[in-house]
Amino acid sequence: MGRAFSLAGNEKKTPVSAHLSPSVSHLLLPFSLPFSLQVNATSFAPICAIQFGANRVYEQALTSAGVAPGGVAGTLLAAGAAGATSTVVGNPCELLMIRQQQHRSSLVAEARAVVGDHGVRGLYRGLVSFFFLGV
């Protein structure tokens, strides 16, 4: 169980979450997750943000083009395009993170090495496999 919380030394000790309203107690959840899950959640947050934002833009564009906004085809098309957008934007970051873990160096050093060896196109190595993940 968690640490005990008490207002006075002689009171019965109860968990901190018992003193919080339900609307506040959910804020403690991220601190109770294992560190590896926190890292995964924070690394996927920007990708999801790009996908949600792009999905909204593509849905609006399809609606203005006359595609039914609630239709299955329009929804799938917008979601696929949003996944492709997040893949194109996120692939260089993913590539640099993977290379950083392999070589145990900084992101800046890895970016310089990739661009120096392969040019800017080198940042998009493995893009096709990431498309399957994103779309």
N, CA and C atoms as a LAMMPS dump frame, in Angstrom:
ITEM: TIMESTEP
0
ITEM: NUMBER OF ATOMS
405
ITEM: BOX BOUNDS ff ff ff
-5.0000000000000000e+02 5.0000000000000000e+02
-5.0000000000000000e+02 5.0000000000000000e+02
-5.0000000000000000e+02 5.0000000000000000e+02
ITEM: ATOMS id mol type element x y z
1 1 1 N 0.838 -1.183 0
2 1 2 C 0 0 0
3 1 3 C 0.877 1.238 0
4 2 1 N 0.296 2.397 -0.13
5 2 2 C 1.048 3.637 -0.191
6 2 3 C 1.424 4.151 1.181
7 3 1 N 2.048 5.295 1.208
8 3 2 C 2.42 5.916 2.462
9 3 3 C 1.176 6.383 3.193
10 4 1 N 1.255 6.43 4.489
11 4 2 C 0.116 6.86 5.297
12 4 3 C 0.16 8.375 5.478
13 5 1 N -1.023 8.955 5.686
14 5 2 C -1.152 10.393 5.859
15 5 3 C -1.958 10.644 7.122
16 6 1 N -1.537 11.562 7.94
17 6 2 C -2.228 11.848 9.174
18 6 3 C -2.135 13.338 9.455
19 7 1 N -3.225 13.894 9.984
20 7 2 C -3.23 15.31 10.347
21 7 3 C -2.606 15.527 11.718
22 8 1 N -2.737 14.553 12.594
23 8 2 C -2.143 14.635 13.928
24 8 3 C -1.473 13.297 14.215
25 9 1 N -0.528 13.298 15.131
26 9 2 C 0.237 12.095 15.397
27 9 3 C -0.564 10.955 15.997
28 10 1 N -1.678 11.236 16.704
29 10 2 C -2.402 10.18 17.397
30 10 3 C -3.61 9.661 16.615
31 11 1 N -3.865 10.159 15.426
32 11 2 C -4.994 9.699 14.63
33 11 3 C -4.63 8.428 13.874
34 12 1 N -5.659 7.709 13.47
35 12 2 C -5.45 6.522 12.645
36 12 3 C -4.906 6.963 11.291
37 13 1 N -3.873 6.279 10.804
38 13 2 C -3.252 6.662 9.537
39 13 3 C -4.043 6.069 8.38
40 14 1 N -4.321 6.917 7.362
41 14 2 C -5.055 6.491 6.172
42 14 3 C -4.274 6.907 4.941
43 15 1 N -4.486 6.218 3.825
44 15 2 C -3.779 6.603 2.597
45 15 3 C -4.153 8.01 2.156
46 16 1 N -3.236 8.677 1.459
47 16 2 C -3.464 10.033 0.974
48 16 3 C -4.682 10.086 0.069
49 17 1 N -4.849 9.075 -0.781
50 17 2 C -5.957 9.088 -1.737
51 17 3 C -7.32 9.076 -1.053
52 18 1 N -7.391 8.623 0.188
53 18 2 C -8.667 8.615 0.9
54 18 3 C -9.119 10.025 1.246
55 19 1 N -8.179 10.958 1.341
56 19 2 C -8.512 12.338 1.694
57 19 3 C -8.794 13.204 0.476
58 20 1 N -8.604 12.663 -0.707
59 20 2 C -8.796 13.432 -1.927
60 20 3 C -10.137 13.102 -2.557
61 21 1 N -10.701 14.072 -3.227
62 21 2 C -11.946 13.818 -3.946
63 21 3 C -11.647 12.936 -5.154
64 22 1 N -12.648 12.208 -5.667
65 22 2 C -12.4 11.347 -6.832
66 22 3 C -11.873 12.117 -8.036
67 23 1 N -12.219 13.396 -8.158
68 23 2 C -11.75 14.159 -9.312
69 23 3 C -10.262 14.489 -9.221
70 24 1 N -9.681 14.407 -8.024
71 24 2 C -8.268 14.694 -7.839
72 24 3 C -7.445 13.42 -7.715
73 25 1 N -8.03 12.34 -7.204
74 25 2 C -7.259 11.13 -6.941
75 25 3 C -6.71 10.492 -8.212
76 26 1 N -7.351 10.714 -9.374
77 26 2 C -6.83 10.137 -10.611
78 26 3 C -5.5 10.768 -11.02
79 27 1 N -5.165 11.937 -10.466
80 27 2 C -3.897 12.578 -10.789
81 27 3 C -2.711 11.817 -10.201
82 28 1 N -2.961 10.959 -9.204
83 28 2 C -1.889 10.174 -8.614
84 28 3 C -1.516 8.98 -9.465
85 29 1 N -2.367 8.601 -10.43
86 29 2 C -2.133 7.405 -11.239
87 29 3 C -0.792 7.406 -11.956
88 30 1 N -0.381 8.483 -12.635
89 30 2 C 0.904 8.426 -13.334
90 30 3 C 2.087 8.146 -12.408
91 31 1 N 1.987 8.544 -11.149
92 31 2 C 3.089 8.341 -10.23
93 31 3 C 3.14 6.911 -9.71
94 32 1 N 2.068 6.161 -9.877
95 32 2 C 2.05 4.792 -9.402
96 32 3 C 2.397 3.789 -10.494
97 33 1 N 2.534 4.249 -11.746
98 33 2 C 2.89 3.357 -12.842
99 33 3 C 4.388 3.078 -12.835
100 34 1 N 4.797 1.909 -13.314
101 34 2 C 6.235 1.655 -13.451
102 34 3 C 6.867 2.659 -14.402
103 35 1 N 8.154 2.929 -14.197
104 35 2 C 8.848 3.955 -14.981
105 35 3 C 8.805 3.654 -16.468
106 36 1 N 8.933 2.38 -16.858
107 36 2 C 8.941 2.042 -18.285
108 36 3 C 7.617 2.389 -18.952
109 37 1 N 6.509 2.243 -18.229
110 37 2 C 5.216 2.623 -18.802
111 37 3 C 5.096 4.135 -18.934
112 38 1 N 5.669 4.866 -17.974
113 38 2 C 5.646 6.323 -18.071
114 38 3 C 6.439 6.784 -19.288
115 39 1 N 7.585 6.156 -19.545
116 39 2 C 8.403 6.526 -20.697
117 39 3 C 7.648 6.236 -21.988
118 40 1 N 7.003 5.067 -22.064
119 40 2 C 6.228 4.735 -23.255
120 40 3 C 5.088 5.716 -23.465
121 41 1 N 4.393 6.073 -22.404
122 41 2 C 3.272 7.005 -22.529
123 41 3 C 3.744 8.373 -23.011
124 42 1 N 4.863 8.849 -22.495
125 42 2 C 5.344 10.166 -22.91
126 42 3 C 5.95 10.149 -24.305
127 43 1 N 6.478 9.007 -24.737
128 43 2 C 7.046 8.981 -26.087
129 43 3 C 5.959 8.876 -27.151
130 44 1 N 4.814 8.298 -26.817
131 44 2 C 3.73 8.194 -27.781
132 44 3 C 2.778 9.385 -27.741
133 45 1 N 2.866 10.202 -26.724
134 45 2 C 1.964 11.353 -26.612
135 45 3 C 2.095 12.31 -27.794
136 46 1 N 3.304 12.695 -28.217
137 46 2 C 3.385 13.598 -29.374
138 46 3 C 2.846 12.964 -30.654
139 47 1 N 3.084 11.674 -30.833
140 47 2 C 2.582 10.98 -32.022
141 47 3 C 1.06 10.997 -32.03
142 48 1 N 0.456 10.705 -30.888
143 48 2 C -1.008 10.726 -30.794
144 48 3 C -1.555 12.128 -31
145 49 1 N -0.863 13.123 -30.471
146 49 2 C -1.321 14.503 -30.651
147 49 3 C -1.315 14.893 -32.122
148 50 1 N -0.27 14.485 -32.838
149 50 2 C -0.21 14.772 -34.271
150 50 3 C -1.341 14.046 -34.997
151 51 1 N -1.569 12.784 -34.631
152 51 2 C -2.622 12.017 -35.292
153 51 3 C -3.996 12.62 -35.047
154 52 1 N -4.291 13.005 -33.804
155 52 2 C -5.605 13.582 -33.512
156 52 3 C -5.806 14.907 -34.236
157 53 1 N -4.77 15.758 -34.207
158 53 2 C -4.884 17.045 -34.886
159 53 3 C -5.014 16.895 -36.392
160 54 1 N -4.187 16.029 -36.969
161 54 2 C -4.25 15.811 -38.42
162 54 3 C -5.563 15.168 -38.818
163 55 1 N -6.063 14.255 -37.995
164 55 2 C -7.336 13.605 -38.294
165 55 3 C -8.457 14.635 -38.378
166 56 1 N -8.46 15.573 -37.46
167 56 2 C -9.487 16.626 -37.47
168 56 3 C -9.369 17.487 -38.735
169 57 1 N -8.161 17.848 -39.104
170 57 2 C -7.947 18.664 -40.308
171 57 3 C -8.417 17.913 -41.549
172 58 1 N -8.041 16.628 -41.65
173 58 2 C -8.435 15.838 -42.818
174 58 3 C -9.942 15.603 -42.866
175 59 1 N -10.576 15.402 -41.707
176 59 2 C -12.041 15.245 -41.691
177 59 3 C -12.722 16.522 -42.177
178 60 1 N -12.223 17.678 -41.744
179 60 2 C -12.803 18.942 -42.198
180 60 3 C -12.592 19.136 -43.692
181 61 1 N -11.427 18.764 -44.19
182 61 2 C -11.154 18.899 -45.62
183 61 3 C -12.049 17.97 -46.431
184 62 1 N -12.247 16.757 -45.949
185 62 2 C -13.126 15.82 -46.654
186 62 3 C -14.581 16.27 -46.612
187 63 1 N -14.991 16.848 -45.498
188 63 2 C -16.358 17.363 -45.393
189 63 3 C -16.578 18.506 -46.368
190 64 1 N -15.593 19.399 -46.481
191 64 2 C -15.736 20.514 -47.422
192 64 3 C -15.663 20.034 -48.876
193 65 1 N -15.044 18.853 -49.091
194 65 2 C -14.97 18.29 -50.442
195 65 3 C -16.223 17.504 -50.81
196 66 1 N -17.14 17.358 -49.847
197 66 2 C -18.401 16.679 -50.13
198 66 3 C -18.479 15.24 -49.688
199 67 1 N -17.457 14.73 -49.013
200 67 2 C -17.501 13.362 -48.49
201 67 3 C -18.303 13.394 -47.199
202 68 1 N -19.173 12.405 -47.001
203 68 2 C -20.027 12.364 -45.813
204 68 3 C -19.17 12.361 -44.543
205 69 1 N -19.427 13.292 -43.609
206 69 2 C -18.582 13.408 -42.423
207 69 3 C -18.642 12.181 -41.509
208 70 1 N -19.763 11.507 -41.434
209 70 2 C -19.88 10.358 -40.551
210 70 3 C -19.712 9.041 -41.268
211 71 1 N -19.399 9.077 -42.542
212 71 2 C -19.285 7.857 -43.319
213 71 3 C -18.031 7.069 -42.994
214 72 1 N -18.114 5.776 -43.217
215 72 2 C -16.99 4.899 -42.925
216 72 3 C -15.798 5.216 -43.832
217 73 1 N -16.052 5.434 -45.103
218 73 2 C -14.968 5.704 -46.044
219 73 3 C -14.23 6.996 -45.68
220 74 1 N -14.972 8.03 -45.349
221 74 2 C -14.347 9.303 -44.981
222 74 3 C -13.548 9.195 -43.698
223 75 1 N -14.093 8.462 -42.728
224 75 2 C -13.391 8.278 -41.46
225 75 3 C -12.103 7.487 -41.651
226 76 1 N -12.166 6.414 -42.436
227 76 2 C -10.973 5.608 -42.689
228 76 3 C -9.925 6.388 -43.472
229 77 1 N -10.364 7.152 -44.436
230 77 2 C -9.433 7.948 -45.228
231 77 3 C -8.738 9.009 -44.368
232 78 1 N -9.519 9.69 -43.529
233 78 2 C -8.939 10.712 -42.654
234 78 3 C -7.984 10.086 -41.637
235 79 1 N -8.35 8.943 -41.082
236 79 2 C -7.499 8.284 -40.092
237 79 3 C -6.206 7.778 -40.731
238 80 1 N -6.3 7.22 -41.925
239 80 2 C -5.101 6.756 -42.615
240 80 3 C -4.162 7.89 -42.968
241 81 1 N -4.73 8.995 -43.436
242 81 2 C -3.904 10.163 -43.764
243 81 3 C -3.268 10.755 -42.511
244 82 1 N -4.004 10.757 -41.397
245 82 2 C -3.441 11.256 -40.14
246 82 3 C -2.31 10.361 -39.657
247 83 1 N -2.468 9.043 -39.8
248 83 2 C -1.39 8.12 -39.432
249 83 3 C -0.16 8.318 -40.297
250 84 1 N -0.386 8.539 -41.597
251 84 2 C 0.742 8.785 -42.507
252 84 3 C 1.446 10.091 -42.142
253 85 1 N 0.691 11.109 -41.797
254 85 2 C 1.279 12.395 -41.407
255 85 3 C 2.13 12.251 -40.155
256 86 1 N 1.606 11.551 -39.146
257 86 2 C 2.379 11.389 -37.918
258 86 3 C 3.621 10.539 -38.157
259 87 1 N 3.551 9.622 -39.108
260 87 2 C 4.723 8.805 -39.428
261 87 3 C 5.805 9.649 -40.086
262 88 1 N 5.417 10.496 -41.04
263 88 2 C 6.394 11.339 -41.723
264 88 3 C 7.032 12.328 -40.748
265 89 1 N 6.246 12.848 -39.823
266 89 2 C 6.779 13.814 -38.858
267 89 3 C 7.595 13.099 -37.772
268 90 1 N 7.118 11.951 -37.308
269 90 2 C 7.749 11.274 -36.178
270 90 3 C 8.896 10.346 -36.516
271 91 1 N 9.024 9.922 -37.777
272 91 2 C 10.063 8.961 -38.135
273 91 3 C 11.477 9.444 -37.819
274 92 1 N 11.845 10.686 -38.125
275 92 2 C 13.204 11.121 -37.769
276 92 3 C 13.469 11.044 -36.262
277 93 1 N 12.479 11.393 -35.474
278 93 2 C 12.646 11.329 -34.012
279 93 3 C 12.825 9.895 -33.549
280 94 1 N 12.008 8.998 -34.064
281 94 2 C 12.126 7.585 -33.693
282 94 3 C 13.477 7.023 -34.11
283 95 1 N 13.913 7.345 -35.316
284 95 2 C 15.198 6.861 -35.803
285 95 3 C 16.333 7.336 -34.906
286 96 1 N 16.305 8.608 -34.526
287 96 2 C 17.359 9.147 -33.676
288 96 3 C 17.326 8.535 -32.276
289 97 1 N 16.134 8.287 -31.748
290 97 2 C 16.043 7.659 -30.424
291 97 3 C 16.603 6.239 -30.457
292 98 1 N 16.287 5.497 -31.501
293 98 2 C 16.798 4.122 -31.612
294 98 3 C 18.32 4.131 -31.741
295 99 1 N 18.847 5.011 -32.583
296 99 2 C 20.313 5.084 -32.761
297 99 3 C 21 5.554 -31.479
298 100 1 N 20.349 6.437 -30.748
299 100 2 C 20.918 6.902 -29.488
300 100 3 C 21.027 5.75 -28.496
301 101 1 N 20.016 4.904 -28.447
302 101 2 C 20.058 3.756 -27.551
303 101 3 C 21.125 2.758 -27.98
304 102 1 N 21.29 2.573 -29.282
305 102 2 C 22.291 1.63 -29.779
306 102 3 C 23.711 2.1 -29.515
307 103 1 N 23.966 3.386 -29.742
308 103 2 C 25.324 3.912 -29.648
309 103 3 C 25.626 4.619 -28.345
310 104 1 N 24.621 4.778 -27.493
311 104 2 C 24.761 5.459 -26.198
312 104 3 C 25.405 6.842 -26.353
313 105 1 N 24.839 7.629 -27.242
314 105 2 C 25.328 8.987 -27.458
315 105 3 C 24.146 9.949 -27.382
316 106 1 N 24.401 11.22 -27.589
317 106 2 C 23.331 12.211 -27.502
318 106 3 C 22.525 12.257 -28.803
319 107 1 N 21.335 12.831 -28.71
320 107 2 C 20.492 12.98 -29.901
321 107 3 C 21.152 13.884 -30.931
322 108 1 N 21.802 14.932 -30.454
323 108 2 C 22.457 15.869 -31.369
324 108 3 C 23.596 15.168 -32.114
325 109 1 N 24.368 14.357 -31.398
326 109 2 C 25.475 13.64 -32.044
327 109 3 C 24.948 12.662 -33.084
328 110 1 N 23.852 11.988 -32.765
329 110 2 C 23.264 11.042 -33.722
330 110 3 C 22.693 11.769 -34.932
331 111 1 N 22.054 12.907 -34.715
332 111 2 C 21.51 13.677 -35.836
333 111 3 C 22.64 14.139 -36.759
334 112 1 N 23.719 14.605 -36.171
335 112 2 C 24.864 15.032 -36.986
336 112 3 C 25.453 13.859 -37.762
337 113 1 N 25.53 12.696 -37.114
338 113 2 C 26.108 11.518 -37.782
339 113 3 C 25.23 11.07 -38.947
340 114 1 N 23.916 11.028 -38.739
341 114 2 C 23.013 10.573 -39.804
342 114 3 C 23.022 11.56 -40.968
343 115 1 N 22.869 12.835 -40.66
344 115 2 C 22.838 13.842 -41.725
345 115 3 C 24.199 13.935 -42.409
346 116 1 N 25.277 13.791 -41.647
347 116 2 C 26.608 13.84 -42.24
348 116 3 C 26.879 12.663 -43.166
349 117 1 N 26.418 11.479 -42.799
350 117 2 C 26.663 10.281 -43.6
351 117 3 C 25.69 10.114 -44.76
352 118 1 N 24.414 10.442 -44.521
353 118 2 C 23.378 10.124 -45.506
354 118 3 C 22.575 11.331 -45.98
355 119 1 N 22.836 12.502 -45.449
356 119 2 C 22.041 13.675 -45.792
357 119 3 C 20.713 13.648 -45.04
358 120 1 N 19.863 14.612 -45.337
359 120 2 C 18.566 14.706 -44.658
360 120 3 C 17.703 13.479 -44.959
361 121 1 N 17.862 12.902 -46.144
362 121 2 C 17.109 11.692 -46.494
363 121 3 C 17.403 10.549 -45.531
364 122 1 N 18.577 10.557 -44.913
365 122 2 C 18.937 9.513 -43.96
366 122 3 C 18.046 9.491 -42.732
367 123 1 N 17.447 10.642 -42.395
368 123 2 C 16.531 10.688 -41.255
369 123 3 C 15.247 9.901 -41.516
370 124 1 N 14.986 9.608 -42.773
371 124 2 C 13.761 8.888 -43.128
372 124 3 C 14.026 7.425 -43.481
373 125 1 N 15.177 6.888 -43.074
374 125 2 C 15.433 5.469 -43.274
375 125 3 C 14.435 4.671 -42.449
376 126 1 N 13.891 3.632 -43.035
377 126 2 C 12.902 2.811 -42.339
378 126 3 C 11.502 3.379 -42.363
379 127 1 N 11.28 4.372 -43.202
380 127 2 C 9.97 5.03 -43.247
381 127 3 C 8.855 4.067 -43.648
382 128 1 N 9.139 3.167 -44.57
383 128 2 C 8.106 2.239 -45.046
384 128 3 C 7.607 1.35 -43.909
385 129 1 N 8.522 0.843 -43.093
386 129 2 C 8.085 -0.009 -41.978
387 129 3 C 7.294 0.794 -40.949
388 130 1 N 7.646 2.067 -40.74
389 130 2 C 6.878 2.901 -39.826
390 130 3 C 5.506 3.248 -40.377
391 131 1 N 5.352 3.26 -41.711
392 131 2 C 4.029 3.488 -42.293
393 131 3 C 3.057 2.389 -41.881
394 132 1 N 3.529 1.157 -41.828
395 132 2 C 2.661 0.054 -41.411
396 132 3 C 2.237 0.213 -39.965
397 133 1 N 3.096 0.784 -39.146
398 133 2 C 2.774 1.047 -37.755
399 133 3 C 1.77 2.194 -37.632
400 134 1 N 1.99 3.271 -38.398
401 134 2 C 1.162 4.465 -38.274
402 134 3 C -0.167 4.408 -38.968
403 135 1 N -0.226 3.742 -40.111
404 135 2 C -1.453 3.705 -40.891
405 135 3 C -2.198 2.453 -40.54
